[in-house]
Amino acid sequence: MENKKTIFEKLIDAIYWIEIVASPTIIGLAIGYACKYYLESSFLFGFFTISGIILGIKFANKIAKTKGTTEFISRISASPDIDDAMKDKK
């Protein structure tokens, strides 16, 4: 029996997928902007921006297929050292 995802779970997965895509996209934009500003090359700006978007989409799809976006983001956002400190206080 398969677990069907609710609309809320699909929405959360979509938001986390966008978050994963955003990181390489922002890096590509920053590198592209630096190339445009310092080298005055609009071509490199477009190249790095498009490359960031494409790499972000590929990375997010790979994560979604293997681990799942929710699990991936939750592991990144986790702070085990704070959890250990809270356990020690109890």
Residue frames as a rotation matrix with the C-alpha (Angstrom) as fourth column:
MET 1
0.584 0.812 0.000 0.00
0.812 -0.584 0.000 0.00
0.000 0.000 -1.000 0.00
GLU 2
-0.352 -0.739 0.575 1.49
0.738 -0.597 -0.315 3.30
0.576 0.314 0.755 -1.07
ASN 3
-0.159 0.234 -0.959 1.49
0.745 -0.609 -0.272 6.41
-0.647 -0.758 -0.078 1.05
LYS 4
0.175 0.302 0.937 -0.29
0.838 -0.545 0.019 9.17
0.517 0.782 -0.349 -0.81
LYS 5
-0.801 -0.495 -0.336 0.91
0.596 -0.710 -0.374 12.67
-0.054 -0.500 0.864 -0.03
THR 6
0.294 0.891 -0.346 -1.63
0.819 -0.421 -0.389 15.25
-0.492 -0.169 -0.854 0.97
ILE 7
0.625 0.006 0.781 -1.82
0.564 -0.696 -0.446 18.62
0.540 0.718 -0.438 -0.76
PHE 8
0.939 -0.295 0.178 -0.10
-0.338 -0.688 0.642 20.19
-0.067 -0.663 -0.746 2.26
GLU 9
0.405 -0.822 0.400 2.84
0.204 0.508 0.837 17.78
-0.891 -0.257 0.374 2.02
LYS 10
0.273 -0.256 0.927 3.14
0.961 0.105 -0.254 18.44
-0.032 0.961 0.274 -1.71
LEU 11
0.864 0.089 0.495 3.13
0.149 -0.985 -0.083 22.19
0.481 0.145 -0.865 -1.03
ILE 12
0.772 -0.620 0.136 5.89
-0.327 -0.205 0.922 21.84
-0.544 -0.757 -0.362 1.58
ASP 13
0.225 -0.684 0.694 7.95
0.656 0.633 0.412 19.70
-0.721 0.362 0.591 -0.82
ALA 14
0.505 0.022 0.863 7.52
0.791 -0.412 -0.453 22.33
0.346 0.911 -0.225 -3.54
ILE 15
0.954 -0.162 0.252 8.67
-0.240 -0.915 0.324 25.12
0.178 -0.370 -0.912 -1.22
TYR 16
0.507 -0.808 0.299 11.72
-0.149 0.260 0.954 23.13
-0.849 -0.528 0.012 -0.14
TRP 17
0.310 -0.357 0.881 12.47
0.889 0.438 -0.134 22.28
-0.338 0.825 0.453 -3.79
ILE 18
0.774 0.014 0.633 12.48
0.331 -0.861 -0.386 26.01
0.539 0.508 -0.672 -4.58
GLU 19
0.851 -0.498 0.166 14.82
-0.419 -0.454 0.786 26.61
-0.316 -0.739 -0.595 -1.63
ILE 20
0.300 -0.761 0.575 17.25
0.389 0.648 0.655 24.01
-0.871 0.027 0.490 -2.96
VAL 21
0.384 -0.113 0.916 17.13
0.913 -0.098 -0.395 25.55
0.135 0.989 0.065 -6.45
ALA 22
0.974 0.108 0.198 17.67
0.093 -0.992 0.083 29.04
0.205 -0.062 -0.977 -5.03
SER 23
0.624 -0.776 -0.094 21.15
0.046 -0.085 0.995 28.38
-0.780 -0.626 -0.017 -3.61
PRO 24
-0.236 -0.763 0.602 23.01
0.768 0.233 0.597 27.60
-0.596 0.603 0.530 -6.86
THR 25
0.383 0.454 0.805 20.94
0.856 -0.502 -0.124 30.24
0.348 0.736 -0.580 -8.63
ILE 26
0.992 -0.032 -0.123 22.04
0.032 -0.874 0.484 32.95
-0.124 -0.484 -0.866 -6.20
ILE 27
0.199 -0.978 0.062 25.66
0.228 0.107 0.968 31.83
-0.953 -0.178 0.245 -6.49
GLY 28
-0.163 -0.202 0.966 25.38
0.969 0.154 0.196 31.95
-0.188 0.967 0.171 -10.30
LEU 29
0.752 0.496 0.434 23.85
0.559 -0.829 -0.021 35.42
0.349 0.258 -0.901 -10.12
ALA 30
0.816 -0.486 -0.314 26.63
-0.030 -0.577 0.816 36.67
-0.578 -0.656 -0.486 -7.85
ILE 31
-0.164 -0.906 0.391 29.38
0.494 0.268 0.827 35.31
-0.854 0.329 0.404 -10.10
GLY 32
0.029 0.268 0.963 27.58
0.994 -0.113 0.002 36.64
0.110 0.957 -0.270 -13.17
TYR 33
0.942 0.334 0.034 27.15
0.324 -0.931 0.168 40.06
0.088 -0.147 -0.985 -11.63
ALA 34
0.437 -0.861 -0.261 30.83
0.041 -0.270 0.962 40.15
-0.899 -0.431 -0.082 -10.69
CYS 35
-0.334 -0.531 0.779 31.76
0.792 0.290 0.537 39.28
-0.511 0.796 0.324 -14.28
LYS 36
0.389 0.554 0.736 29.42
0.857 -0.511 -0.068 41.94
0.338 0.657 -0.674 -15.61
TYR 37
0.972 0.016 -0.233 30.69
0.134 -0.857 0.498 44.58
-0.192 -0.516 -0.835 -13.19
TYR 38
0.320 -0.940 -0.116 34.42
-0.142 -0.168 0.975 43.89
-0.937 -0.295 -0.187 -13.43
LEU 39
-0.580 -0.574 0.578 34.77
0.415 0.402 0.816 42.42
-0.701 0.713 0.005 -16.93
GLU 40
-0.294 0.599 -0.745 31.81
-0.633 -0.705 -0.318 44.30
-0.716 0.378 0.587 -18.47
SER 41
-0.930 -0.028 -0.365 30.57
-0.295 0.649 0.701 41.09
0.218 0.760 -0.612 -20.08
SER 42
-0.110 0.974 0.195 26.82
-0.973 -0.066 -0.222 40.63
-0.204 -0.215 0.955 -20.38
PHE 43
0.201 0.129 -0.971 27.40
-0.568 0.823 -0.008 37.22
0.798 0.553 0.239 -21.95
LEU 44
-0.694 -0.534 -0.482 29.13
0.072 0.615 -0.785 35.88
0.716 -0.580 -0.389 -18.83
PHE 45
-0.738 0.521 0.428 26.37
-0.641 -0.343 -0.687 37.31
-0.211 -0.781 0.587 -16.65
GLY 46
0.273 0.895 -0.352 23.76
-0.958 0.286 -0.017 35.38
0.086 0.342 0.936 -18.64
PHE 47
-0.017 -0.374 -0.927 25.92
-0.345 0.873 -0.345 32.27
0.938 0.315 -0.143 -18.81
PHE 48
-0.908 -0.403 -0.117 26.50
-0.026 0.334 -0.942 32.04
0.419 -0.852 -0.314 -15.06
THR 49
-0.497 0.805 0.323 22.89
-0.811 -0.299 -0.503 32.91
-0.308 -0.512 0.802 -14.26
ILE 50
0.408 0.655 -0.636 21.47
-0.843 0.537 0.012 30.25
0.349 0.531 0.772 -16.57
SER 51
-0.276 -0.599 -0.752 24.09
-0.172 0.800 -0.574 27.75
0.946 -0.029 -0.324 -15.39
GLY 52
-0.929 -0.053 0.366 23.11
-0.365 -0.035 -0.930 28.38
0.062 -0.998 0.014 -11.77
ILE 53
-0.029 0.995 0.096 19.45
-0.964 -0.003 -0.267 27.82
-0.265 -0.101 0.959 -12.54
ILE 54
0.390 0.153 -0.908 20.11
-0.616 0.776 -0.134 24.61
0.684 0.612 0.397 -14.49
LEU 55
-0.590 -0.677 -0.440 22.45
-0.077 0.590 -0.804 23.20
0.803 -0.441 -0.400 -11.83
GLY 56
-0.764 0.370 0.529 19.96
-0.627 -0.230 -0.744 24.13
-0.153 -0.900 0.407 -9.13
ILE 57
0.300 0.927 -0.226 17.13
-0.954 0.292 -0.067 22.32
0.004 0.236 0.972 -10.88
LYS 58
0.173 -0.306 -0.936 19.26
-0.322 0.881 -0.347 19.22
0.931 0.361 0.054 -11.47
PHE 59
-0.838 -0.545 0.017 20.45
-0.159 0.215 -0.964 19.20
0.522 -0.810 -0.267 -7.86
ALA 60
-0.489 0.728 0.480 16.92
-0.826 -0.210 -0.523 19.69
-0.280 -0.652 0.704 -6.46
ASN 61
0.465 0.667 -0.582 15.52
-0.817 0.576 0.008 16.90
0.340 0.472 0.813 -8.64
LYS 62
-0.206 -0.629 -0.749 18.32
-0.142 0.777 -0.613 14.56
0.968 -0.020 -0.249 -7.57
ILE 63
-0.936 -0.114 0.333 17.66
-0.329 -0.051 -0.943 15.32
0.124 -0.992 0.011 -3.90
ALA 64
-0.116 0.982 0.148 13.89
-0.977 -0.085 -0.197 14.92
-0.181 -0.168 0.969 -4.38
LYS 65
0.442 0.281 -0.852 14.34
-0.598 0.800 -0.046 11.47
0.669 0.530 0.522 -5.94
THR 66
-0.312 -0.678 -0.666 16.89
0.073 0.682 -0.728 10.12
0.947 -0.276 -0.163 -3.47
LYS 67
-0.908 -0.154 -0.389 16.25
0.387 0.044 -0.921 11.54
0.159 -0.987 0.020 0.01
GLY 68
0.261 0.965 0.023 13.28
0.913 -0.254 0.320 13.82
0.314 -0.062 -0.947 -0.36
THR 69
-0.132 -0.334 0.933 13.37
0.215 -0.929 -0.302 17.58
0.968 0.161 0.195 -0.06
THR 70
0.720 0.478 0.503 11.83
-0.361 -0.362 0.860 17.68
0.593 -0.800 -0.088 3.41
GLU 71
0.867 -0.441 -0.230 14.40
0.480 0.620 0.620 15.31
-0.131 -0.649 0.750 4.88
PHE 72
0.038 -0.900 0.434 17.27
0.881 -0.175 -0.440 17.13
0.473 0.399 0.786 3.14
ILE 73
0.007 0.021 1.000 16.25
-0.097 -0.995 0.021 20.57
0.995 -0.098 -0.005 4.41
SER 74
0.900 0.370 0.231 15.54
-0.257 0.023 0.966 19.26
0.352 -0.929 0.116 7.91
ARG 75
0.609 -0.752 -0.252 19.03
0.792 0.566 0.229 17.74
-0.030 -0.339 0.940 8.13
ILE 76
-0.218 -0.679 0.701 20.60
0.630 -0.646 -0.430 21.00
0.745 0.347 0.569 6.99
SER 77
0.127 0.387 0.913 18.53
-0.333 -0.851 0.407 23.04
0.934 -0.356 0.021 9.44
ALA 78
0.815 0.199 -0.544 19.16
0.364 0.555 0.748 20.69
0.451 -0.808 0.380 12.37
SER 79
0.149 -0.776 0.613 21.46
-0.639 -0.549 -0.539 21.79
0.754 -0.312 -0.578 15.14
PRO 80
0.471 0.065 -0.880 22.64
0.334 0.910 0.246 18.72
0.817 -0.410 0.407 17.06
ASP 81
-0.638 -0.752 -0.166 24.91
0.460 -0.200 -0.865 20.74
0.618 -0.628 0.473 19.34
ILE 82
-0.568 0.527 0.632 21.92
-0.706 -0.707 -0.046 22.73
0.423 -0.472 0.773 20.62
ASP 83
0.498 0.760 -0.418 19.94
-0.443 0.637 0.631 19.52
0.746 -0.129 0.653 21.07
ASP 84
0.030 -0.580 -0.814 22.81
0.588 0.669 -0.455 18.04
0.808 -0.465 0.361 23.09
ALA 85
-0.870 -0.344 0.353 22.98
-0.024 -0.687 -0.727 21.17
0.492 -0.641 0.589 25.25
MET 86
-0.103 0.920 0.379 19.24
-0.850 -0.279 0.447 20.95
0.517 -0.276 0.810 25.92
LYS 87
0.531 0.238 -0.813 19.59
0.047 0.950 0.309 17.27
0.846 -0.202 0.493 26.92
ASP 88
-0.438 -0.802 -0.406 22.39
0.537 0.129 -0.834 18.14
0.721 -0.584 0.374 29.35
LYS 89
-0.717 0.212 0.664 20.22
-0.502 -0.818 -0.281 20.77
0.484 -0.535 0.692 31.09
LYS 90
0.341 0.938 -0.059 17.45
-0.669 0.286 0.686 18.24
0.660 -0.195 0.725 31.78
